[in-house]
Amino acid sequence: MSAPALPASLVENPRLDRWIRFQPDRTVRIATGKVEIGQGVVTAIGQIAADELDLPLDRVTVLSGDTTHGPDELYTTSSLSVEVSGGSVRLVCAEVRAKALERAALRLNCSRDELSVVDGQFLQNGEATGQDYWTVAPEIDLTQAVTGTVPAKPAASYKVVGRSVPRIDLPAKVSGAAFVHDFAPENLLHARTLRQPSRGATLAALDEAAIRRAAKGELQIVREANFVAFVSPVESVAQAAAAAAPLHATWDNVRRIDPEQQEAAWLKGQPAEDRRIGAAPSTTPPKRLVQITVSRPYIAHASMAPSCALAEFRDGHLTVWSHGQGMHPLRKNLAAVLGLPTEAITARHLHGASVGVSPKRRDSTE
């Protein structure tokens, strides 16, 4: 009999301990490489784990987008988070649940068929045994690879999946504590960059003195070939320097872009597509007819807020916090750009303001 086909994420991250951990506070930490960008995936994956482990949802925590402790699932994209990452979590939890029941049966010297799981506790013929996930967890080898041979629960037995539950990411977002833009550790330096006016342009001259006068504060200018960054402990100073910089920079090899090559300008000049939605009743005309004209701009797969990241380089190790959609790919890219070993970099996800996308690609099961 051939081995069952595993989701791609389990093929690339087969060890159980990359996905699940029983914590001292009697919760279960589930790790996923997928990240929350407004689609509710972190809550959904927690629901999947809770159902498969027979745990209340508040006993499950989800670690999302951490290169040190979580699986490499590339990017959060293509509406695959529940299908691939959720499917992987389901198989992992089913297998770990089975292993835990085996250990409990050995401890209790009983048949595994006599045991059931309720809120993480093992019952023998419906009676409490004093055993639970956390008492047997030290005896489970989570360094093993998942086999995928343990069947997951049938949909008819779901108690949490498919039900509306509060999104676990929303409280911090409502209070303003969740976003990378608001993460302000001590001794934070703010940076803004000067970008090339076009690909291939080279920076011939930069009037740093004029930029410093415009910034009106403590400012460090970092230049590496055609890349320039303005760094200050005061955010407004870095912003002022970046705003003034284009007026005091001289570029060679600037590419001329015709209006027809500028996507936004070209779109603006195209004829509109008018659609009539609804109509007045064909019988008695309404006494008050209200009309509204609505337009929308070009919809792009792009950030809905300014991009932001934080970095800390300490004792030869770089830690980066980002709202990007793929922490493991980010880690690899940073290693290549900075000339650092991959293991010398940790990338962690923090919330951003999601992304704007074409309507055909947004649903609640990303």
C-alpha positions as CSV (number, residue, x, y, z in Angstrom):
1,M,0.0,0.0,0.0
2,S,1.5,3.3,-1.1
3,A,1.9,6.1,1.4
4,P,-0.9,8.8,1.4
5,A,-0.2,12.0,-0.5
6,L,0.7,14.8,1.9
7,P,0.1,18.5,1.5
8,A,3.1,20.3,0.1
9,S,3.7,22.0,3.4
10,L,4.1,18.6,5.2
11,V,6.4,17.3,2.5
12,E,8.7,20.3,3.0
13,N,8.3,20.4,6.9
14,P,7.7,16.8,8.0
15,R,8.7,17.0,11.6
16,L,5.8,17.2,14.1
17,D,7.6,19.7,16.3
18,R,7.6,22.3,13.6
19,W,3.9,22.4,13.9
20,I,2.8,21.6,17.4
21,R,4.0,22.1,21.0
22,F,2.4,21.4,24.4
23,Q,3.2,24.4,26.5
24,P,3.7,24.6,30.3
25,D,0.6,26.8,30.7
26,R,-1.6,23.9,29.5
27,T,-2.2,25.3,26.1
28,V,-1.2,24.0,22.7
29,R,0.9,26.1,20.4
30,I,0.2,25.5,16.7
31,A,2.7,27.0,14.2
32,T,1.9,28.0,10.7
33,G,4.0,29.6,8.0
34,K,0.9,31.4,6.7
35,V,0.2,34.9,8.0
36,E,-2.8,37.0,8.8
37,I,-3.4,39.7,6.2
38,G,-7.1,40.3,7.0
39,Q,-8.6,37.0,5.8
40,G,-9.0,35.4,9.3
41,V,-6.6,32.5,8.6
42,V,-5.0,32.4,12.0
43,T,-8.3,32.0,13.7
44,A,-9.4,29.4,11.1
45,I,-6.2,27.3,11.7
46,G,-6.8,27.5,15.5
47,Q,-10.3,26.2,14.9
48,I,-9.0,23.3,12.9
49,A,-6.5,22.3,15.6
50,A,-9.0,22.7,18.4
51,D,-11.5,20.3,16.7
52,E,-8.9,17.7,15.9
53,L,-7.4,17.7,19.4
54,D,-10.7,18.0,21.2
55,L,-9.7,21.2,22.9
56,P,-11.6,24.4,23.6
57,L,-10.4,27.1,21.2
58,D,-9.1,29.3,24.1
59,R,-6.5,26.5,24.8
60,V,-5.0,26.8,21.4
61,T,-2.5,29.5,20.4
62,V,-1.3,30.0,16.9
63,L,2.2,31.1,16.1
64,S,2.2,32.6,12.6
65,G,5.2,33.5,10.4
66,D,8.2,32.8,12.6
67,T,11.3,31.4,10.8
68,T,12.8,30.1,14.1
69,H,9.9,28.1,15.4
70,G,7.4,27.7,12.5
71,P,7.3,25.7,9.2
72,D,8.4,27.2,5.9
73,E,5.2,27.5,3.9
74,L,6.6,30.1,1.4
75,Y,4.0,32.8,0.8
76,T,0.4,33.4,2.0
77,T,-1.2,33.5,-1.4
78,S,-3.7,32.0,-3.9
79,S,-6.3,31.2,-1.2
80,L,-4.3,28.1,-0.1
81,S,-3.9,28.8,3.6
82,V,-6.8,26.7,4.8
83,E,-6.4,24.1,2.1
84,V,-2.7,23.5,2.5
85,S,-1.6,24.8,5.9
86,G,-5.0,24.0,7.5
87,G,-4.9,20.6,5.9
88,S,-1.3,20.0,7.3
89,V,-2.3,21.1,10.8
90,R,-5.3,18.8,10.7
91,L,-3.1,15.8,9.8
92,V,-0.5,16.7,12.4
93,C,-3.0,17.1,15.2
94,A,-4.8,13.8,14.2
95,E,-1.4,12.0,14.4
96,V,-0.4,13.6,17.7
97,R,-3.8,12.9,19.2
98,A,-3.4,9.2,18.3
99,K,0.1,9.1,19.8
100,A,-1.1,10.7,23.0
101,L,-3.9,8.2,23.4
102,E,-1.4,5.4,22.9
103,R,0.8,6.7,25.7
104,A,-2.3,7.3,28.0
105,A,-3.4,3.7,27.4
106,L,0.0,2.4,28.4
107,R,-0.1,4.4,31.5
108,L,-3.5,3.3,32.4
109,N,-3.0,-0.3,31.3
110,C,-6.1,-0.3,29.3
111,S,-7.3,-0.6,25.7
112,R,-7.0,2.6,23.7
113,D,-10.6,2.0,22.6
114,E,-11.7,2.6,26.2
115,L,-10.3,6.2,26.0
116,S,-11.8,9.4,24.8
117,V,-10.6,13.0,24.8
118,V,-12.7,15.8,26.4
119,D,-11.1,19.3,26.7
120,G,-7.7,17.7,26.5
121,Q,-8.3,15.2,29.3
122,F,-8.4,11.4,28.7
123,L,-11.5,9.7,30.0
124,Q,-11.7,5.9,30.4
125,N,-15.2,4.7,29.7
126,G,-16.4,8.2,30.4
127,E,-14.6,8.5,33.8
128,A,-11.8,10.9,34.6
129,T,-8.3,9.3,34.7
130,G,-6.1,12.1,35.8
131,Q,-4.2,11.9,32.5
132,D,-4.2,14.6,29.8
133,Y,-2.1,15.8,26.9
134,W,0.3,17.5,29.2
135,T,1.0,14.6,31.4
136,V,1.9,12.3,28.5
137,A,3.5,14.9,26.2
138,P,7.0,14.4,27.4
139,E,6.8,10.8,26.3
140,I,5.8,11.6,22.7
141,D,8.6,12.0,20.2
142,L,7.7,15.1,18.2
143,T,10.9,15.0,16.3
144,Q,9.4,12.2,14.1
145,A,8.1,12.9,10.7
146,V,4.3,12.9,10.1
147,T,3.1,9.8,8.3
148,G,-0.4,11.1,7.3
149,T,-1.8,7.6,8.0
150,V,-4.0,8.6,10.9
151,P,-7.4,9.6,9.5
152,A,-8.7,13.0,10.4
153,K,-12.2,13.5,12.0
154,P,-15.2,13.4,9.7
155,A,-16.8,16.8,9.1
156,A,-19.9,15.6,10.9
157,S,-18.0,15.6,14.1
158,Y,-16.7,19.2,14.0
159,K,-17.7,21.3,16.9
160,V,-15.6,24.4,16.3
161,V,-14.9,24.4,12.5
162,G,-17.7,26.0,10.5
163,R,-18.9,28.0,13.4
164,S,-18.6,31.8,13.7
165,V,-16.1,32.6,16.5
166,P,-14.4,35.9,17.4
167,R,-11.3,36.7,15.3
168,I,-8.3,36.4,17.6
169,D,-6.4,39.1,15.8
170,L,-9.0,41.8,16.1
171,P,-8.7,43.0,19.7
172,A,-5.1,44.1,19.3
173,K,-5.9,45.7,16.0
174,V,-8.8,47.7,17.4
175,S,-6.6,48.9,20.3
176,G,-3.8,49.9,18.0
177,A,-1.3,47.4,19.5
178,A,-1.0,44.9,16.6
179,F,0.6,46.7,13.8
180,V,4.3,46.7,12.9
181,H,4.0,50.5,12.3
182,D,3.2,50.9,16.1
183,F,6.0,48.6,17.4
184,A,8.4,51.1,19.0
185,P,11.2,49.4,21.1
186,E,13.7,51.5,23.0
187,N,16.4,53.3,21.0
188,L,14.5,53.0,17.8
189,L,15.9,54.7,14.7
190,H,13.6,55.8,11.9
191,A,14.7,55.5,8.3
192,R,13.4,56.7,4.9
193,T,14.9,56.1,1.5
194,L,15.6,57.9,-1.7
195,R,14.5,55.9,-4.7
196,Q,15.9,55.9,-8.2
197,P,13.6,57.8,-10.6
198,S,13.8,54.9,-13.0
199,R,15.6,51.5,-13.3
200,G,19.2,51.9,-14.3
201,A,19.5,55.5,-13.1
202,T,22.7,56.3,-11.3
203,L,23.2,58.9,-8.6
204,A,25.6,61.5,-9.9
205,A,25.4,64.0,-7.0
206,L,23.6,64.5,-3.7
207,D,23.6,67.8,-1.9
208,E,23.7,66.4,1.7
209,A,24.1,69.9,3.3
210,A,20.8,71.1,1.7
211,I,19.0,67.9,2.8
212,R,20.3,68.4,6.4
213,R,19.0,72.0,6.4
214,A,15.6,70.8,5.3
215,A,15.5,68.0,7.9
216,K,16.2,70.4,10.8
217,G,17.3,67.7,13.2
218,E,19.7,64.9,14.0
219,L,20.3,63.0,10.8
220,Q,22.5,60.3,9.4
221,I,22.8,59.8,5.7
222,V,23.7,56.3,4.6
223,R,24.7,55.9,1.0
224,E,25.6,52.6,-0.9
225,A,26.0,53.2,-4.6
226,N,22.6,54.4,-5.8
227,F,20.8,53.6,-2.5
228,V,20.4,56.4,0.0
229,A,18.8,56.2,3.4
230,F,18.0,59.0,5.9
231,V,18.2,57.8,9.5
232,S,17.1,59.7,12.6
233,P,15.9,59.0,16.2
234,V,13.0,61.4,15.3
235,E,10.6,60.1,12.6
236,S,9.6,63.6,11.3
237,V,13.3,64.4,10.7
238,A,13.8,61.3,8.5
239,Q,10.5,62.1,6.7
240,A,11.6,65.7,6.0
241,A,14.9,64.6,4.7
242,A,13.3,62.0,2.3
243,A,10.8,64.6,1.1
244,A,13.6,67.1,0.3
245,A,16.1,64.7,-1.2
246,P,14.6,64.4,-4.8
247,L,15.1,68.2,-5.2
248,H,18.8,67.9,-4.2
249,A,19.7,64.7,-6.1
250,T,21.2,64.6,-9.6
251,W,20.7,61.4,-11.6
252,D,22.3,60.1,-14.8
253,N,20.7,57.6,-17.2
254,V,17.2,58.6,-16.2
255,R,14.7,56.8,-18.4
256,R,12.0,59.0,-20.0
257,I,8.6,57.5,-19.4
258,D,5.9,58.6,-21.9
259,P,2.3,59.1,-20.6
260,E,1.1,56.0,-22.4
261,Q,3.7,54.0,-20.5
262,Q,2.5,55.3,-17.1
263,E,-0.2,52.8,-16.1
264,A,-2.1,55.1,-13.8
265,A,-2.2,57.9,-16.4
266,W,-3.2,55.6,-19.2
267,L,-6.0,54.1,-17.2
268,K,-7.4,57.5,-16.3
269,G,-7.7,58.3,-20.0
270,Q,-9.6,55.2,-20.9
271,P,-13.4,55.2,-21.3
272,A,-15.4,54.3,-18.2
273,E,-17.5,51.1,-18.0
274,D,-20.9,52.2,-16.7
275,R,-23.2,49.7,-15.1
276,R,-26.8,50.2,-13.9
277,I,-27.6,48.2,-10.8
278,G,-31.3,48.0,-9.9
279,A,-34.1,50.0,-11.4
280,A,-37.1,52.0,-10.2
281,P,-40.3,50.0,-9.8
282,S,-42.2,49.7,-13.1
283,T,-45.6,50.3,-11.5
284,T,-45.9,53.4,-9.3
285,P,-42.9,55.7,-9.5
286,P,-41.4,56.5,-6.1
287,K,-42.1,59.9,-4.6
288,R,-38.5,60.5,-3.9
289,L,-35.9,59.0,-6.2
290,V,-32.4,58.9,-5.0
291,Q,-29.5,58.4,-7.4
292,I,-25.8,57.9,-6.7
293,T,-22.8,57.7,-9.0
294,V,-19.9,55.6,-7.6
295,S,-16.5,55.2,-9.1
296,R,-13.5,53.2,-8.0
297,P,-9.8,53.5,-8.8
298,Y,-7.6,50.9,-10.4
299,I,-7.4,47.9,-8.0
300,A,-3.9,46.6,-7.5
301,H,-2.4,43.8,-5.4
302,A,-0.6,46.3,-3.2
303,S,-0.3,47.4,0.4
304,M,-3.1,49.5,1.8
305,A,-0.7,51.4,4.1
306,P,2.9,52.4,3.9
307,S,5.3,49.5,3.9
308,C,7.2,49.1,7.2
309,A,9.7,46.8,8.8
310,L,12.0,46.8,11.8
311,A,15.4,45.3,12.2
312,E,17.8,44.6,15.1
313,F,21.3,43.4,14.6
314,R,22.7,42.1,17.9
315,D,25.7,39.9,18.5
316,G,25.9,38.9,14.9
317,H,22.3,37.9,14.6
318,L,19.7,39.9,12.6
319,T,16.0,39.9,13.6
320,V,13.5,41.4,11.2
321,W,9.8,42.1,11.8
322,S,7.7,42.6,8.7
323,H,4.1,42.5,7.5
324,G,5.2,40.7,4.4
325,Q,3.4,37.6,3.1
326,G,6.4,35.2,3.4
327,M,8.8,35.2,6.3
328,H,11.0,32.3,5.2
329,P,11.5,33.7,1.6
330,L,12.2,37.1,3.2
331,R,14.9,35.5,5.4
332,K,16.5,33.9,2.4
333,N,16.4,37.1,0.4
334,L,17.9,39.1,3.2
335,A,20.7,36.6,3.6
336,A,21.6,36.9,-0.1
337,V,21.5,40.7,-0.1
338,L,23.4,41.2,3.2
339,G,25.9,38.4,2.7
340,L,24.8,36.7,6.0
341,P,24.3,33.0,6.6
342,T,20.6,32.2,6.6
343,E,20.8,30.8,10.2
344,A,22.0,34.3,11.3
345,I,18.7,35.8,10.4
346,T,15.2,35.5,12.1
347,A,12.2,36.9,10.3
348,R,8.9,37.4,12.2
349,H,5.5,38.5,11.0
350,L,3.7,41.5,12.5
351,H,0.4,42.8,11.2
352,G,0.2,45.4,8.5
353,A,-2.8,47.0,6.8
354,S,-3.4,44.0,4.6
355,V,-3.3,44.3,0.8
356,G,-5.7,45.4,-1.8
357,V,-6.5,42.9,-4.5
358,S,-8.7,42.2,-7.4
359,P,-12.2,41.2,-6.1
360,K,-11.9,37.8,-7.8
361,R,-9.1,36.8,-5.4
362,R,-10.4,37.7,-2.0
363,D,-12.5,35.4,0.1
364,S,-12.6,34.3,3.7
365,T,-10.7,31.0,3.2
366,E,-7.3,32.4,2.1
